[in-house]
């Protein structure tokens, strides 16, 4: 795993070059083992390396044999040996054992789109072809590895993290669309960033630059095309067999490493399956890592230990309390470079930190929920259909009852969620899905908490994905979440929290063949009634203890509601003070104060909303902003 940065300059000078060197150094946590820097004509390329494969000869920037092409690369190509073998049979010789050299030779033989279509992995790379003075910056199919870019008067700048772009911004102006997306979703999906002038390169796209003012973004991979060309499985058994074979192969490919590796094991189905396959493929006990909480409602450590014992792994469990996470909350919030409101980043950081003490690479169980229907929100249409079948009198009684029941942990977790479904059950299927995607403020709440000049419409930005194809309602939800939630939330969280600890994370479920197979399955293969991830559980039932499949899904949460009423109350109120809110002229303090009072008094659970506001204020206080 690595970090990349660079620029295509129109009028660079020594000051700009020194700034680029300093910006590259800001990526040191992504690559603590080595660094490289190149100035060639108008192109500057920087690299930070975390050595995983080919430890002795993988220095970057890396040149082609004739020095006409040069590349900086971040990620892992899992099928690089297969591509390398094909190139070798064609007469091409290799000087290293790295996947980076395979990309640059593959580009010479197949062209850019030709090599990109062959790569299976997670990556971001910048390749400069001197022969036509063209710079290509590419991002992997699903957005596992990040790329930011900015176009200014002196050139086009790019980097793996936003912190390496900020030094070149003349003014740090908040993007109102990004702000609204953050408050609604709790994260900012591509192509937006919190800064108006900076963009994220979207997944499956290439940024092509011929000079600093001549650039465009072009997709090279389309999940939409994959879905439209699919042939649905006609047999559940054949789909189950394919899934088993594909996931086992994906795990095996992602176990290739020249440094120690292990697995995150939360105790949930997804990570348990990955860990069990690793144990099956390994000649010695694998290393697994999990964390637990003193608060029982958030603790899954017993489940993880049950799996670890079953597969015979060398298991490391770390129990945390609020102080462990609160002491690092500021540095975690800061590392994202822009507001990121998924509070599960806190425990993700802790498990990454503990894993890095023993290994350099981990496999994770991320992304199975989006592909195989693991989230509770996917059951919303099921519940809405059944709710609408009730007599009108019963429905009115239920709605009124939910509205007046006093707050408690039970009513907030179950009935308040049910109220969301009820409120939207007679709307469109998109309205229902969109409502369930809004992890913080819904549209009306967002309009109230923002001052009028800062509230903008974002619903259409999500709906364009949902309505892109004439497919089943369930597939529309899966597709929207792969395009939005995966890139913006799940993969961002995993990348940053692991990179903050110089740890590489690999995601076997995101193999492109598994994604294609998933979207070739009828919806009831994944969700049947209330049975979520049906085919995933059936395909691997023999590898895990039966009890694992009976546990309810908890997620990787933290007790924010409790912290904001007790341990974090003073800091929360100080951070969201009248003075700081009024000076910004972004939020309505009256609405912020109402949320604070209702939460602290136990009338409502506004933890997710308050966390987003808390995170935003923490970020804002460390960034000099001009305008809004």
Secondary structure, 3 states (H helix, E strand, C coil): CEEEEEEEECCCCHHHHHHHHHHHHCCCCCCECEEEEEEECCEEEEEEECCCCCCCCCCCCEECCCCCEEEEEEEEECCHHHHHHHHHHCCCCCCCCCHHHHHHHHHHHHHHHHHHHHCCEEEEEEEEECCCCEEEEEECCCCCCCCEEEEECCEEEEECCCHHHHCCCCCCCECHHHHHHHHHHCCCCCCCCCECCEEECCCCEEEEEEECCEEEEEECCCHHHHHHCCCCCCCHHHHHHHHHHHHHHHHHHCCCCCCCEEEECCCCHHHHHHHHHHHHHCCCCCEEEEEEECCHHHCCHHHHHHHHHHHCCEEEEEEECHHHHHCCHHHHHHHCCCCCCCCCHHHHHHHHHHHHCCCCEEEECCCHHHHHCCCHHHHHHHHHHHHHCCCHHHHHHHHHHHHHCCCCHHHHHHHHHHHHHHHHCCCCHHHHHHHHHCCCCCHHHHHHHECHHHCCCCHHHHHHHHCCCCCCHHHHHHHHHHHHHHHHHHHHHHHHHHHCCCCEEEEHHHCHHHHHHHCCCCHHHHCECCECCHHHHHHCHHHCCHHHHHCCCCCCCCCHHHHHHCCCHHHHHHHCCHHHHHHHCCECHHHHHHHHHHHHCCCCCCHHHHHHHHHHHHHHHCCCCCCC
